[in-house]
């Protein structure tokens, strides 16, 4: 079975072209290929599939085999893959995900896509839809007791759940200990991704992310979008800002007219290979 390793801002996945290959057990394959010692090494597995309603469809699996609704960084890499490999000549395509249809704008240079802008849709703030168990319609900058440790969070869904918290420094941070604690708290029935955010200026912030099912990753596209929304709601960032992650920068905009969040960033092919099915 052929595969392509790609990353967006360091958020790396193994991609399988399901126009050419058949994956019968994606959860088991995700666990196998993600192992950084015995496998290829990645944050998970992404399947590129045909769609009945859009130009293309994606399924994605975390490194523990759990299936996620979508991944912002992975969508950009899919845009690059389908264009660079001749599946489309369009520079604006639709992508079917478990979090709805995403619109991708491709920016090719000399026939190869280098950057992709994704319309990530509208953020979801209703606690029942995030989902998060809370007695109010929204959870914005509320201090929660996480096993005797009080942490202020803002809950946002960008197709998957996020808990955003603002910290003085993302360097001096017990990310794994705190991230696990919040991810697995019973107030999040589907678990949650956790973003730790350091504000640098009105239009720039640094972020580290603890992804449910994967642990700390170099970047998270939906997490960066959720971070921008949470920061605007808390009067910490303007509606257009750059979020710096461990793997690189993402350009974000929360459009006031249509309420959509737009994310622009790189898409990079690392290498190709072949594994036993």
C-alpha positions as CSV (number, residue, x, y, z in Angstrom):
1,X,0.0,0.0,0.0
2,X,1.4,3.4,-1.1
3,X,1.4,6.4,1.3
4,X,2.5,10.0,1.4
5,X,3.8,11.7,4.5
6,X,2.8,15.4,4.7
7,X,2.6,18.1,7.3
8,X,1.0,21.5,7.8
9,X,2.9,23.6,10.3
10,X,4.5,20.5,11.6
11,X,1.2,18.7,12.2
12,X,2.1,15.5,10.3
13,X,-0.1,12.7,9.0
14,X,0.2,9.6,6.8
15,X,-2.1,10.1,3.8
16,X,-3.6,7.2,1.8
17,X,-4.9,7.9,-1.7
18,X,-8.2,5.9,-1.6
19,X,-8.7,6.5,-5.3
20,X,-5.9,4.0,-5.7
21,X,-5.8,2.0,-2.5
22,X,-8.4,0.2,-0.2
23,X,-8.1,0.5,3.5
24,X,-10.2,-2.1,5.3
25,X,-9.2,-1.4,8.9
26,X,-8.3,2.3,9.2
27,X,-8.2,2.4,13.1
28,X,-5.7,-0.4,13.3
29,X,-3.7,1.1,10.5
30,X,-3.6,4.5,12.2
31,X,-2.1,3.0,15.3
32,X,0.5,1.1,13.3
33,X,1.7,3.9,11.0
34,X,1.6,6.6,13.7
35,X,4.2,4.8,16.0
36,X,7.3,7.0,15.8
37,X,9.6,4.0,16.8
38,X,8.0,1.0,15.0
39,X,6.0,2.7,12.3
40,X,6.3,5.7,9.9
41,X,5.7,8.2,12.7
42,X,2.8,10.7,12.6
43,X,0.0,12.4,14.4
44,X,-2.4,10.0,12.7
45,X,-3.8,8.7,9.5
46,X,-5.8,10.6,6.8
47,X,-7.8,8.9,4.0
48,X,-8.4,10.9,0.7
49,X,-11.6,9.6,-0.8
50,X,-14.1,10.3,-3.6
51,X,-17.3,12.1,-2.6
52,X,-20.9,12.0,-3.8
53,X,-21.5,15.7,-2.9
54,X,-18.1,17.4,-3.0
55,X,-14.9,17.4,-5.0
56,X,-13.2,15.1,-2.4
57,X,-13.8,13.6,1.0
58,X,-11.6,13.0,4.0
59,X,-11.6,10.7,7.0
60,X,-9.0,11.1,9.7
61,X,-7.8,9.0,12.6
62,X,-5.7,10.0,15.6
63,X,-2.7,8.0,16.6
64,X,-4.7,6.0,19.2
65,X,-7.1,4.9,16.4
66,X,-10.0,7.1,17.4
67,X,-11.7,8.9,14.4
68,X,-11.9,12.6,14.6
69,X,-14.4,14.9,12.8
70,X,-11.7,16.8,10.8
71,X,-8.3,18.5,11.0
72,X,-7.5,21.9,9.6
73,X,-3.9,21.2,8.9
74,X,-4.8,18.0,7.1
75,X,-7.4,19.7,4.9
76,X,-4.6,21.9,3.6
77,X,-2.4,18.9,2.8
78,X,-5.3,17.2,1.0
79,X,-5.7,20.4,-1.2
80,X,-2.0,20.1,-2.1
81,X,-2.2,16.4,-2.8
82,X,-5.1,16.4,-5.1
83,X,-3.8,19.4,-7.1
84,X,-0.2,18.3,-7.3
85,X,-1.3,14.8,-8.3
86,X,-3.6,15.9,-11.1
87,X,-6.9,15.0,-9.5
88,X,-8.1,18.6,-10.1
89,X,-7.0,21.8,-11.9
90,X,-9.4,24.0,-9.9
91,X,-7.9,26.4,-7.4
92,X,-11.0,26.4,-5.2
93,X,-12.4,23.0,-4.2
94,X,-14.9,21.5,-1.8
95,X,-14.0,18.9,0.8
96,X,-16.5,16.7,2.6
97,X,-15.6,16.1,6.3
98,X,-17.5,14.7,9.3
99,X,-17.6,18.4,10.4
100,X,-19.3,19.5,7.3
101,X,-18.2,20.9,3.9
102,X,-14.9,22.9,3.8
103,X,-13.9,25.2,1.0
104,X,-10.2,25.2,0.1
105,X,-8.5,27.9,-1.9
106,X,-5.2,26.7,-3.4
107,X,-2.2,28.8,-4.1
108,X,0.1,27.0,-6.5
109,X,3.6,28.1,-7.5
110,X,5.2,26.5,-10.6
111,X,2.5,23.9,-10.6
112,X,2.8,22.9,-7.0
113,X,0.6,24.1,-4.1
114,X,2.5,25.8,-1.4
115,X,-0.2,27.5,0.7
116,X,-3.9,26.8,1.2
117,X,-6.6,28.9,2.6
118,X,-9.5,27.1,4.3
119,X,-13.0,28.4,5.1
120,X,-13.4,26.6,8.4
121,X,-17.0,27.7,8.8
122,X,-18.7,29.3,11.8
123,X,-17.5,28.6,15.3
124,X,-19.9,26.9,17.7
125,X,-20.3,28.4,21.1
126,X,-23.4,26.7,22.4
127,X,-22.3,24.4,25.1
128,X,-24.8,21.7,24.1
129,X,-23.2,21.6,20.6
130,X,-19.5,21.8,21.6
131,X,-20.3,19.6,23.5
132,X,-19.5,20.5,27.1
133,X,-21.6,19.9,30.2
134,X,-22.3,23.4,31.5
135,X,-25.4,25.1,33.0
136,X,-25.3,28.1,30.7
137,X,-25.5,28.5,26.9
138,X,-21.9,29.5,26.6
139,X,-18.7,28.8,28.5
140,X,-16.4,31.9,28.2
141,X,-13.5,32.5,30.6
142,X,-15.0,30.5,33.4
143,X,-12.8,29.1,36.2
144,X,-13.3,25.3,36.4
145,X,-12.1,23.0,39.1
146,X,-10.1,20.3,37.4
147,X,-9.3,17.9,40.2
148,X,-8.4,20.6,42.7
149,X,-6.7,22.8,40.1
150,X,-8.7,25.8,39.0
151,X,-8.2,26.8,35.3
152,X,-10.2,29.4,33.3
153,X,-11.3,28.0,30.0
154,X,-13.4,29.1,27.0
155,X,-15.2,26.3,25.1
156,X,-15.4,26.5,21.3
157,X,-16.1,23.9,18.6
158,X,-14.7,24.2,15.2
159,X,-16.2,20.9,14.1
160,X,-14.4,19.3,17.1
161,X,-14.3,20.4,20.8
162,X,-11.7,22.8,22.2
163,X,-11.0,24.2,25.6
164,X,-8.9,27.4,25.3
165,X,-6.9,28.8,28.3
166,X,-4.7,31.8,28.4
167,X,-1.3,31.5,30.2
168,X,1.5,34.0,30.9
169,X,4.0,31.7,29.1
170,X,3.6,28.6,26.9
171,X,7.2,27.7,27.6
172,X,6.9,27.3,31.4
173,X,4.0,24.9,31.3
174,X,3.2,21.3,32.5
175,X,1.3,20.7,29.3
176,X,1.0,16.9,29.4
177,X,-0.2,16.9,33.0
178,X,-2.7,19.7,32.6
179,X,-3.7,18.7,29.1
180,X,-4.6,15.1,30.1
181,X,-6.6,16.4,33.1
182,X,-8.7,18.7,30.9
183,X,-9.0,16.3,27.9
184,X,-10.5,13.6,30.0
185,X,-12.6,15.6,32.4
186,X,-16.2,14.3,32.5
187,X,-17.6,17.7,31.6
188,X,-16.4,16.9,28.0
189,X,-18.5,13.9,26.9
190,X,-16.4,13.5,23.7
191,X,-13.2,14.5,25.4
192,X,-11.6,17.8,24.2
193,X,-8.5,19.3,22.6
194,X,-6.8,21.8,24.9
195,X,-5.1,25.1,23.7
196,X,-2.6,27.0,25.9
197,X,-2.3,30.5,24.6
198,X,0.2,33.3,25.3
199,X,-0.8,36.7,23.9
200,X,2.1,38.7,22.4
201,X,0.3,41.6,20.8
202,X,-3.3,42.5,19.6
203,X,-2.6,40.5,16.4
204,X,-0.1,37.8,17.4
205,X,-0.1,34.9,19.9
206,X,1.8,31.8,20.7
207,X,0.0,28.5,21.2
208,X,0.7,24.9,22.3
209,X,-1.9,22.2,21.9
210,X,-2.8,19.0,23.6
211,X,-4.9,17.0,21.1
212,X,-7.3,14.4,22.3
213,X,-6.2,11.0,21.3
214,X,-2.7,12.1,20.2
215,X,-1.1,14.2,22.9
216,X,1.0,17.3,22.2
217,X,1.3,18.0,18.4
218,X,3.4,20.6,16.5
219,X,0.2,22.3,15.4
220,X,-3.6,22.1,15.3
221,X,-5.6,24.0,12.7
222,X,-9.0,23.8,14.3
223,X,-7.2,24.6,17.6
224,X,-5.7,27.8,16.2
225,X,-9.2,28.8,14.9
226,X,-10.7,28.1,18.3
227,X,-7.9,30.1,19.9
228,X,-8.6,33.2,17.7
229,X,-12.4,33.0,18.5
230,X,-11.7,32.6,22.2
231,X,-9.2,35.5,22.2
232,X,-11.6,37.8,20.4
233,X,-14.4,36.9,22.9
234,X,-12.0,37.7,25.8
235,X,-10.8,41.0,24.2
236,X,-7.2,39.7,23.8
237,X,-6.8,39.6,20.0
238,X,-8.1,41.4,17.0
239,X,-10.2,39.4,14.4
240,X,-7.2,39.0,12.1
241,X,-4.1,37.6,13.8
242,X,-1.1,35.2,13.4
243,X,-0.9,32.2,15.7
244,X,2.6,30.9,16.2
245,X,2.7,27.1,16.9
246,X,5.6,24.8,17.5
247,X,5.6,23.8,13.9
248,X,5.1,27.2,12.3
249,X,2.7,30.1,11.8
250,X,-1.0,30.1,10.8
251,X,-2.8,33.2,9.5
252,X,-6.3,33.5,11.0
253,X,-9.3,35.7,10.4
254,X,-12.7,35.6,12.0
255,X,-14.9,37.5,9.5
256,X,-17.4,39.8,11.1
257,X,-19.8,39.8,8.1
258,X,-20.4,36.0,7.6
259,X,-19.0,34.8,11.0
260,X,-16.7,32.3,9.3
261,X,-13.1,31.6,10.4
262,X,-10.5,31.5,7.7
263,X,-7.1,29.8,8.1
264,X,-4.1,30.1,5.8
265,X,-0.9,28.1,6.1
266,X,1.6,25.9,4.4
267,X,1.2,22.4,3.1
268,X,4.3,20.3,2.7
269,X,5.0,16.9,1.2
270,X,7.7,15.1,3.3
271,X,8.2,11.8,1.5
272,X,6.4,8.9,-0.2
273,X,6.7,5.2,0.5
274,X,5.1,1.8,0.6
275,X,3.9,-0.3,3.5
276,X,2.5,-3.8,3.8
277,X,-1.3,-3.7,3.8
